[in-house]
Amino acid sequence: MAWALSDLPVVIVSRISSDRVYYRAATDTDQPATGRKRRHAGRLPVADEAAWPTDALHVEADSDRYGRMRIDAAPGMHQKLLRGSSGPWQDYPSASLPIIPGTAVRIRSERLPHGRKPTTPVFLWTSTAELDDDLLLELALAWLRCFDIEHLFRFLKQYLAWTTPRPRTPEAADRWTLLVVAAWTQLWLARGLVADVALPWERRQDPARLSPLRVKRGFRSIGYDLARPARDAKPTIRGPGRPLGRPNRHRARRWSPGISPKTADQ
């Protein structure tokens, strides 16, 4: 992605696993006396504390959610590319694969938002190799904010059924999205009105700091304490139903493959 967008004024920031290994471009001093010229030098396993260069950039800052943060950066690092039978590099000869420079970033924090102490740092890679202290701090905070947004989408999909329906028109999809956003907003507004329904392995939290999932567990109890402007529904007799001879115009229900209507009702 960084190679495809190299001609645009964008910066790629991505999280990487702790087993990644990066290199810096080989200079004239890294070349052997004889044999093939080297393209990669300065091996950096990101999880190895001793392998990080001594001249790496570092910034320290305080955060309300993460406590004291230390951000280290090693500019000019790239990953070895491999030419396979398929993929974006299959048309490149092995000796002419591009070198995509960037910066390896390591973030260490004092605590996590839920109060626990992190066990491992967070490793990032960004496509920009020209960093100063201000830009490094901005990139780290932007990624942490993106991490929160990803959890929001996960909550909307898994607990508020954002992607469960199959709308037939784009307008119906937009209406359902607005309903899901309205439900999520109600959960945030009800943070101070519900009791904390914690699971046996969870810690009790202040009602003002409850997550939307914790609010959702006790949301049904709000109705007992709120005023009811409408009267209770009165019992009535059964309706006459569809007149004889009029066809049924409702859309037929469709079931997922492998699930019978009886199993779905259960």
N, C-alpha and C positions, 0 to 999 in steps of 0.2 A: 504493500500500500504506500509506503514511504517513497519507493522508486516510481510508482505510477503518478504520484502527486508531487513529484519533486519540482515541477515547474509552476506550482501554485503556492501562494503565500499561506500555507497551512503547516501546522506542527502536529505530528502524530505522537500521542502518549499512550502507551500500552503497558499493562502489567505482564510480567514475565515470571516464570517459575524459578525456583531457587537452584535448579541444576543447569541453568543456562551458562554458556561460556562465550565470552566476547574477546576480541583482539583489537589491537591498534594497527594501523597501516605501517608496513615495514619501510624504514628509511634506508639511506645509503650505508649508515653504520651497522645496520642489521644484516647486510648482505654477506654471504659467505665468499671466500676467496675464489672458489671454483664451483661449478655446477649451476643449477637452475636458481634464478633469483627468487627470493622469498617475497610473498605478498602479505603475509600476516606475521605479526610479532606481538610481544607483550600479552601473553595469555592471562585472562581475567575470569576465573570462576566466581560468579557474583556472591556465592555463599561463603567463600573463603575470606575470612577477615584479614589475613596477612597478605593476600594477593592484591588488595586495593592499593592503588598508587598513593604515595605519601603526599603528592601535590594535588590530590583530589579536592574539589570544592566542597565546602560544608557550610551549612546554615543551621542555626538553632533558633527556634521560635516557640512561643507558648500558645496553646490551643485550649479552649474550654472543654472540648470533647476528648482530646488526646493527650492533654498534659504537655509536658516538655517534649519537643520534637527535635530530632537531629536529622538533617537531610544531607547526604553525601552524593557527589556526582563525579563521574569519571568521563570527561569529554573525549571525543575522537575514537570511540569504540564501535566496532562493527561485528557482525556475525558472519561466519563462513557460510556461503551459499553452495548448495549442491544441485547439480544438473541431473534430473531424473528423466524417465521416459515420458512423464507428463508433468504439467505444472508450468509456471511462468518462465522458467529458465531452461526449458528443453531445447530452445533454438539457439542458445548461447554455447559456444565452445567452453570447455572447462577452464582453459587458460585466460579467457576474457570475461568471466563472470564479474559483474560490477561489484564494487565495494561501496556500501551504503553507510556512511559514517553517521554516528549519533552519539548519544550520551547514556550511559548506564547510571541509574539513580537508585539509591538505597534510603529507605525511610524507617527510622526507629523512633518509636513513641513510648511515652511513660506508661500509658494505659490505653484501653479501648473504650468506646462509648458506654458499654455496659459495665465498666468498672474493672474488668479483668486485666491482668498484665499480659501483653503480647509475648508469645514464645519465640517467634521468628520475625525478622524485619520484612518489609514490603519492598519488592524490587520492581523497578520500572525501566522502560527504555523509551527515549524520545528521539525524534528524528532530527532535532537541532543539535549542532555541535558547538554553538556559540552561546554560552550561558554566563550570566553573572549571578550575584547573590539574589537580587530581586526577582529575576526571571525564574530561577530555580525554585524559590519559595512559591511563586505564583503557579508554576506547573504542578508542584506537589499538592497544594491546596485545591487546585482545580480537579485533579484526579480523585482526591478524597471526596470532593463534592459529587463527582460523577459516580463514585461507589455508592453514595446514599441514594442517588436517583435510580440506579439499577435495582436496589432493594425495594424502592417504591413500585417499579413496574412488576417485580416479582410478587409483591403483595396484591396488586390489582388483579393479576392473572390467577393466582392460586386461591385467594380468599374472597375476592369480590367478583369472581367469574367474568372477568373482562373479555376473555377469548373463548368462553364456553358457548355462547349462542352462535348461530350461523345466520346472520342477517342476509336478507335477499337483495337489499339495495344499499348504496352508500349512505343514503339519508338515514336509514334504520341503524346502520353502524354508528353514525355520528350521534344519534339520539341515545343509543345504549352507552356510548362512551361518556356522554354528559351525565347520564344517570349514575354511572360508576364513580365519576369524579364527585358528584354531589354526595354519594354515600361516604366516600373517603373524607370529604369535608365535614360531614356530620360526626364522624368518628373523632376527628381532631377537636371539634367544638365541644364534644361530650367528655373530654379528658377529666375535668374536675367534677363530673356528675356521677360517675360510676365507681363502684368498689373494685379493688384490684382482685381479680380472680386468677391467682397464680397456681400453676401446676406444682405438684409435690417437689420437683427439683429446681424450681425457680425461686428467686429471692423476691421479697415484698418490695414494692417501689412506691414512691410518692405519687399520689393521684395526678399531680401536675406534670409528671414525667412519664406517664404511661404511653406505651407504643400503641399504634392503631390496632394491632392484633390483641393486646391486652384489653383495650377498650371494647373491642368487638365481643369478647367473651361475656362481659357484663352489661352489654348495651340493652338487652331485653328488660333489665330491671329498672330502667329509667321511666318506663311507662307507668309504673305504680306510684311514682312521686310527682308526675306532671299533671297539670290540670287538663280536664277533658271538656273542651267547649262543645263537642257534639254529643248528643244523647246516645244511649246504648241502642243497638239495632233491635228492632221488634221482630218477633217471630211471625212468619207468614206461611201461607200455603204454597204448595209446589206450583210452578208456572205451567201453562198449557203445553209448552214445547213447540216444536216445529209443526205447522199445519200439514195435514195429510195431503200428499201430492206435490209438495214443494221440495225441490232437490236440496241436498246438503251442499252448501257452497264453501265450507271450511276446508282449508288445506289439509291434506292427509298427513299424518304424523310419520316421520321417517326415523328409522332406527339405525344405529351404528352397526357396521358389519360384525357379525359374531355375537350380537346381543339381541335376544328375543324380547318382544314387548312384555312378556311376563317377568323376565329377569330385570328389565329396566324399571318396571313399576315397583318391584321389591327394593 
